[in-house]
């Protein structure tokens, strides 16, 4: 019996800290089979990666298989860099077997799979065993630039197969990786799959994209007299221009192509040595399309770029009203509970006599330096603002100068980590709880409440990119479904995880039900366990549609009168929503030939110790396990969905 150990970096959503957790995993297939019935459900360790999306891309898989079959015509040494699940390695091994049987050669070939990420290595070995390929593919758990000929591999490789291409072609270190391979690991004139790529660019005009990122112009037009980027202080932002992959169909009405101006970047960039195109011309080249957004640079979300500044104005109105109503006196305390530079400046700007404590759990010293740089332009003294370096659970009355805190304000919906689910922004609630000993009995908490909302959604593109894998080019990949967080035919009691997505960027999408409340979080009280059970009945659907899952998000209630509510739902482009896909899509809104009604129920539990939201109540509907009870709905057979023609994967 042998065992493996995986160290997985996990973020605690309630503290903002990352820690390494140890995950034990048995490697031997016999032991896995013996414990299959008694073992707890596996965790989707790699659900947030793009592996599943790529593996569900049938056109990509077919193109690689055809290229590999045409390239491997005799026994040789094949090196697969970034092997992932081992799909390309297995294709190479199968092509090698075919070539050997055809040529009747006595020489033997070899396939070496190089993968640096240990969890992926373990998954690859499962896939290899499942397909009887464990003796035909040698797996090495190293980076390719750590391999040595004569130590790790017996000889230089004749053929390189690799899929380390991202949506921008070069983003995964493609060039240095290939250069090292040609210098140290491959023969003088190797063949490569893929062997050439061309990146295209297109200049566009888009007022929407410009406005989204133009903090300077929006600030000039703002009426609040707050200056996040005062004149001659632009360099304190230290913001780097970045490129982001985006599905442009979602904003096709808001972009205009600049006619007659096209850009070819890196035409015929070769993956062969010395920039030579591989002579094996029967192979097809792989092309990546890149749309260039002029000056569409993303700025740190803590600094509220562009339109987000306008949203923060709503909160500013409440702060202004509070300052006037309470008539804050000298040394009465207001606390900025997160990394919002805007709110810290706003409080100091609106109440010249108040003392503002900025916690800045992420920015810390950088936040203090920023405030120092913009203090004069915003008319406040740094004596008025204090940036604490200690953790909030250690805050005492000494830190607040023996004064109770009158105002606690934050913008938890702007947390800087896009990989977080909406309810993982409830870190604000945890921080508010830690501050409870120094809060005044009549302290104003803004936002004062969070409301978990949901609605049924049609998401065909997202569902087919996340569906369970079975056969990929005749190789069984069912072993990866749980680890990669697939939806569909999973063994009980496993089910697909809830994952964060910009729904407006998920291809075709449509809301199928009214929005309903699942649970409420009251920030006026310390954090506690919450239960929610939402049921919407007799929902009329105006047309027959296929429901693929539910979208979940939080509406942040700023004031106790519910007059200012900031929604982060699917209609908003600034935030990701949580998406819980069904085990199988269901048809709603139709009974025979007439439109009808559908009812559904969601049951949830919020765990204050972990910050996780558990979505409960699994049920059986015509043999299909789903996480939500959906009544009067017909399960859609997979063969009727026509999902074989997968378009670009959702990232």
N, C-alpha and C positions, 0 to 999 in steps of 0.2 A: 504494500500500500504506500503510495506517495501522495504528498499534499503540496499545494501551492499556496502562496500568500500574496495578496494584492494590496498595495497601499493606494487608497483612493482619497483625493483631496475633496473635502466636503465643506461647503459653506453653511455656517449656522445663520439662518435668516434673522434670528432675533438678536444676535450680538454683532453680526457683520464680520465675524472672524472665521478664518479658514483653518481647518485642522485635518491631519491625516488620520484616516480610519483604516483599520486592518480588516481585510475581508478574506476569510479562509475559503479555499475552494479545492475540492478533491479533483484530481486529474484522471484517475483511473476510471474507465468506462464501466467496469463491473461494479465498482462501489457506487457510482452514480445511479445505476439501475436499481441496486438494492435499497438505496435511501430515497428513491424518487417519490414514493408514496408518503413517507413520513417527514420529509424535509420541508421547511417553511418556503413560501413562494420566493423565487429568485428576485433580486432587485435589478431594475433596468439601469445598470451602471452606465451604459453608453447611449441612453435614450436621447440626450441632447446633442449628439454628434450627427453628422450627415451621412454616416455609413448606410443607414436604412434607405434614405432617399436615393442614393447612388445605386444600391443593389436592386431597387425597384424600377430603375430606368432600363427598360428592356432594349431600347435602341442602343444605348451605350454598351450593354453587355454583349449584344449581338455583334456590334462593330469590333470590339476587342477579340471576340472568339474568331471571327472571320480573318482578322489580321494575323492572329497567332497561328491559325491553321495554315495560312499561306506562307508564313515565315519559317516555321519549323518543318523542314523537309527531310532531315536526316538527324541521327543521334548527335547531340551537342550539349553544351553546358548553358543553361538558362538561369539568369539571375532576376528575381522579382524584388524590386525595392518598394517598400511601403506596401507589403503584401495584404494587409487587412484580414479579411476572412479566408484568404488563400484562393479566391476565385480564379485569378489569372494564372497562379501557379498550377492549379488543377487543369486548367485549359492547356497549359504548356505540357504538362505530364501526359495528358491524353493525346495531344498532337504528336508527342515524341513516340508513344507506343504505336500509333498509327504509322508513323514514318519508319520505325524499325521493322514492323511487320511487312510493309510494302517493299522496303529496300533489302530485306533479308540480311541486314547487317549484323555482324557479330560484336561490334563496338557498342558500348553503353553510353547513354546520355545521363544528365543529372539536372535536377531542378532545385535551386536554392531560394527559399523565401526569407527575406530579411524584413523584420518588423520590430520597431523599437518599443512599442507600447505594450507592456506586459498583459493588461486585460485583453487586448486584441490578440495577442499570441495565444493565450489560453482558449479564446473563442475559435481561433483558426485551427487549433489542434482538434477541437471537438468536430469541426466541419470536416477535416481531413479523415478522421476516424469514421465518421458517418458515411463517407463516400469511398472508404477503402483505399485512401490515398496516403495514409500515414507513412508508408514505406517508400513512396515515390517522390515525396517532397520533403526536403530537409529544411527545418525551421530554425532560424537563428534570431535570438532576441537581442539585437543590437541595432544601433544606427548604422547606416551604410558606410558613413565616413569613419567608422570604427573597425570595419572589416579589414582583414589582412590576408593576402594570398599566401598560402602555405601554412596559415594558422587557423583561420576560420573556413576558408574555402580552398580546395586542393589546387585549383588552377583558375586562370582568368576566364570569364564567361564569354561565350560566343554571341549570345543574344540577351538583350536587356528588355524586360517587360516591366512597365511601371505605370501606376495611376496616382500620381501625386499632383495632379492638375487641379487648381481651384477655379472659382468663377472668374478670376482675373488672370488665369494661366500661370503666373509666376509667383503667386502669393505664398506657396508652401515651400519656398526655397528650391524651386525646380532647377535653376541654373547652377548654383554651387553643388547641388547633389549630383547632377548629371556630369558636371565637369570632373568631380572627384572620381566618379565611376569610370569615366573614360581614361583618366590618368592612372588609376590604381587597380581597377577591378575587371576591366574589359579588354579583349584582344584589340589589335590595332585597327581593324575595320569591322566593327561589330554591326549587327543588325538590331534595330530598336523598334519597339511597339509602345506607343506611337512614334513616328519618326519625323514628324514635322508639324508645326502649328503656325497659324497666322492670326494675329489679334487686330481687330478692326475698331475704329472709333468714329463717332459721329457727333459733331458739334450741335448743340441744341439751344433753343431759347426757352426759358421757363421762369416766369415771374414767381410761380409757386415755390420752386426750389430755391430761388434767390432769396425770397422773403423768409423762407424757413431757416436760413442760415445767416441772414444779414442782421446781426445784432446791432451794428453801428447805426444803420439808417433808422431802425425801429426805435432805438434809444433816442435819437435826435427828435423823433416825433412824439415821444412819450410825454405825458402831462404831469408826471409825478415828481419831476425835477431830481430824480435819482440817477446817478451816473455810474454804471458798472464799468464803462470804458471811457474815462475822461480823455480829453484831447491830450496828446503826447504821452499817454499812458498805455497805448495799445500793446506794448511789448510785455506788460505784466501778465497778460493772459497766457502766454507761452502755448498757444494752440497750434497744432500741426494740421495742415490740410490732409485729409484722408479720402480714400475711395471706398464706396460701399456698394456691394452687389444689390441690385434692386430689380424687381419685376416691373418693367416700365409700362406694361399694359394697364396697370392700375391707375397710372397718371397720364394716359395717352391723350386725354383732352386738355392737359395742362402743360404739354411740351410741344414745341414746334421745331421741326428739323431745319437747320440752317442749310438751305439748298445750295448745292454746288461745292460744299466744303466737306469732304470726307477725309479721314485720316487712316493710314495703314501703319500700324505700330509693330515693328518686328516682323516684317514679311518673310515668310519661309524660315522662321527660327527653327533650326534643326536640333534634334536630340542626338544627332550623331557627332562624332568627334570633329573638332576644328571647323565647325559650322558647315560641314559637307552634308548634302542631302543623301540619305541612304539610297544606294543604287537599286534596291529592290522595289521597283516602281509599281508593282501590282498592288501594293498596300495603299490604302486610302489615307489621306491626311486628315488630321483632327483640327477642327476650327473652333475657336472661342469667340463669341461676340461680346464686345465691351462697349457700352454707351458711356461717353465721357460727359459728366455734368460739370460745366465750367464753374469753378470757384464754389462748388457745393461742398465746402468743408464742414465737417461735423465738429461742434464745440462741446466741451464737457458739460453734461446735463446739469451739473451743479451750478453752472454759470448762466443758465436759462437763455439759450440762443433764440433769436428770432421770435417766432410766434409764441414760444413758451413764456417770453417776457410779458406778453399781453395777458396770458392766463394768470400769471402771478399778480397782476393788477387787482383781480377780484379779491384776493386775500389781503392785499394792501388796503382796500377800502374798509375791511373789517378791522384791521389794526388801527387805522386812523380813527374810526368811530370809537373803538375801545379807549384809545389814548385820551380823547376828548371827554368821554363819559366818566372815566375813572380819575381824570386829572392827575396823572401820575406825578408824584412828588419826587424830589431828589432822593436817590438811593433806593427807591422802590424798584423791584427787580423784574426784568423780563428776560426770558431764556429762549434762544434759538436752538431748537432741539436736534438739528441735523446739520448738513453741510450747505445749507442755503445761505450763500453770501448776500443775495438780494434781500432776504428778510432781516438779516442782521443790520444791514445798512438802513433798511426801511424803518425799523423801530427806532434806531438812533436818530434818524432824520426827522421823524414825526414827533418824538418826545425828547426834547433837548435836555430835560432834567432827569430822565430815567437812566438806570444803570443796566446795560445789556450784557448778558453773559452768552457768548457763542461757544457751543460745545465742539463743533467741527470734528466729529469722530473720525472722518476720513482725511480732511484737509489739514487739520492741526496747524503746524507751523506755517505751511503755505497759505492757509486762510488768514492767519494773523498778518503775514507780510502783505497780502493783498489788501486787507483793510487799511493798513498803514499807508499804502500807496494811494488809495482813493479817498482818504479821510478828508483832506482839505477840500477836494472838489465837491464832496457831499455835505460839507458844513458841520461835521461832528469832530469831537476830540477823541483820540484814542484812550484818554482817561475815562471816557464814557463807556467804552467797550472793553470787555475782558474775555480773552480766549483761554479757556481752561484746558490744561493738558491731561487731567486725570479722568479716569473712567466715571461714568455717571452713577454707577452703583456705589461709589464712594463719596458722592457729593454730600456735604454737611452744611449746617447753618453757618459755620465758619466761612465756607466758600461764598456764601451769599451775604456776608457781612451782617449776620444775625437778622436778616430781613427775609420775610416770606416772599416767595415768587408770586407775582400777580398775573403774569402772562407767560404761557408756554406755547410756542408756535413752531410749526415745521411744515415742510412740503414732502411728505413721505412718498408721494406719487412720482417724485423725480429722482428716486434712488438710482445711482449711476450704473447698476448692473442689469443689462438687458436680458440676462438669462434667468432672471427671477420671475416666479409666478406672482400674480397680483397680491395675494394674501401674504406673501413673504415680505412685503413692504410694511407689515405690521410691527416691524422693529420699533417704529415710533411709539407704539403702545407699550412695548417692553421698557423703553427708555422713560416714558412718562411714569410708569410704575416705580422705577428706580428712584425717580425724583419726588415721589409722593411725600416723604418727610419734610421737604422744603417748600412744598406748594401751599399757598394760602387756601383757606376753605372756600373762598369765592373766586379762586383763580380761573381765568379763562383759558381753555384748551382749544387750540385751533390747528387742525380740524378737530371737531368734537366727536365725530362718529364716522365709521366706515360701514357701508352697506354692500354685502356681497350680492351681486345680481347675476342673472343667467338668462339664456334664451336658447331655443333649439336652432340649429344651423344646418344648412346644406353646404358641404365643403368637399365636393368630389375630387378636386385636384389634391388637396391635402390628404384625404383619406387614402387615395391610391398610392401616394408616396410613402405612407406610413403603414400600409397593410402588411399582413404576415407574409413571410417568404416561404416558398415551397421549393420548386425546381427552378434553378437559374441556369439556363443553357445545359440542362440535364444533370446539374449538380444539386444535391439536396442541401438546402440552407435552413431547414426548419429549426436547427439547434440554436440559431442566433436570435430568434424572435423575442424571447423574454429579455435578454440582455440589451438588445437594441430598442426595446420599448415599442414593439409593433402592436398594431390593433388587428383584431380578427379572431381567428380560430385558435385561441390559446387554451392550454389545459387548465382545468379548474385547480385551485381558486385564483389563478393568475388573471390579470386584466391589464389593459394598456394604461400607462401613466397619463396624468394631466401634464401637458407641456405648454410653455409660453410661445405664442406666435403673434406677429402683426397680422391679424386676420385680413386686413385690406391688401396685404401682400401675398396672400395664400391662393392666388388664382381665383377661379369662380367661387363666389360665396353669396349666400342669401339667408336672411333671417326668416325663420319659419313660424315663430310664435311671438306672442307679446313678451316683453321683459318682465321677469318676476323676481321677487326678493327671496333669497335663500337663508341669509343670516345677517345679523347686525353686530357690530363691535362698538361698544360704548367707551370712548376714551376718557370720559369724565371719571371713570372708575378704574382701579388697577386691573391689569390683565387677568383674565380668568378663562376657564374652559367654556366653550360655547357649543351649542347644539342648534342645528337648523334642519327644518323639514319643509320643503317647498313643494306644493302640488298645484298644478294648473290643469283645470278640467274644461272640457267642452271648448277647446280652442278651435276656432274655425279657420281652416286653411283655404285660401282663395284659389289655389291651384294644386294639382297633384305634384308632390315633390318627394325627393329622397332625403331623409334626415340622416346625417352622418355623425352627429354628435351635438355637444352643447358648448357654448362659449360662456365663460365665467369671468367676472371682473368686479372691481370695487368702485362704487360711487362715494366720493369723499365729501361729507357734509361739513362745511366750514363753520357755520354758525348754528346756535341752538334753535333758531327760528326756521331752519331749513330753507332760508332764502337764497343761499349761495351753495350750490352743489356742483362739484367738479366730477364729471363722469369720465371713466377710462374705458368705455365700452367699444364694441366693434366699429362704431361710426367715427371713432377718433383715431387719428393717425399717429399721435405722439406716444401711444402706449401699446404694450403687448397685452393680450388677453390670455387667460388659461383656456385650453381647449381639451375637452375630454371626448375622445372619439368612441363611438359605439363598437361593440364587438362585430356587428354586421349592420350595414345600412338598413333602414326601414322606410317603407313607403307610407307617407302620411297624407291626409287630406283626400282620400279616395276610398270608396266602398263600391266596388263594381264600376259603374259608369258615372256615379254621382259623387260630388264632393262631400266630405264628412268631417267628423270631429275626432280629435285625438287627445288623450290625457296622458300626463307623465308626472313622475315624482322624483325628487332629488332629496337625499338625506345626507347631511354633512356633520362632521365633528371637527372643531378646531382645538388642537393640542397646544396649550400655552407654554409647555416645557420645550417643545421642539419647533414650534412655529409652523407645523405642518397641518394641512387641511385634508382630512380623510373623507372621501366620497364613498358612501356606503350603499347598502341595499341592492346587492346583486340579485338578479332574477332570471328565470328561464322563460323565454318566449319562443315557442315553436323550435326548441332545440338550440336557440341562439342566446348565449350568455351576454348580458349587457349590464352596465353599471347603473342604469337608470331604469325604473319601471315604466315602460312605454306601452300603453293599452290601446286596443283598437288599431293597431298598426301591423302591416304585413312585412315580414322579413323578405328582403330582396335577395334572390339567389345571385351568387357571385357571377355566374355565367351570363346573367342578364345585364350586368353593369357596363360591359364593353370597356374594361379598363386595361386591355392589352396594349393599347396605343398610348403609352405614358409620355406626356410631354415633359418639359423641363422640370426636374425635381424641385420641390419647395424647400428652400433653405432658411 
